[in-house]
Amino acid sequence: MWENRRMQRDETARLLAAVKKSTVQITRAQEKRDAAIVAAFKAGVNREDIAHAAGLTRVAVYQIVNRQK
């Protein structure tokens, strides 16, 4: 019984570590995406084209650009 609980705790810890690792990776990827969006925006690329390329709405593109100011 105690060994089963320890195994469950170990598995839980492993799963939570995987969640944390992937969250860090996603955050870094979003930061890179946002920087690319801002660069394209500043270069005068059409906002709809940026949104389409990023899989976002134009409103989301504006939110990202305004956040980076």
Secondary structure as the mmCIF struct_conf table of DSSP 4:
data_model
#
loop_
_struct_conf.conf_type_id
_struct_conf.id
_struct_conf.beg_label_comp_id
_struct_conf.beg_label_asym_id
_struct_conf.beg_label_seq_id
_struct_conf.end_label_comp_id
_struct_conf.end_label_asym_id
_struct_conf.end_label_seq_id
HELX_RH_AL_P HELX_RH_AL_P1 TRP A 2 LYS A 42
TURN_TY1_P TURN_TY1_P1 ALA A 43 GLY A 44
HELX_RH_AL_P HELX_RH_AL_P2 ARG A 47 ALA A 54
TURN_TY1_P TURN_TY1_P2 GLY A 55 GLY A 55
HELX_RH_AL_P HELX_RH_AL_P3 ARG A 58 ARG A 67
TURN_TY1_P TURN_TY1_P3 GLN A 68 GLN A 68
#
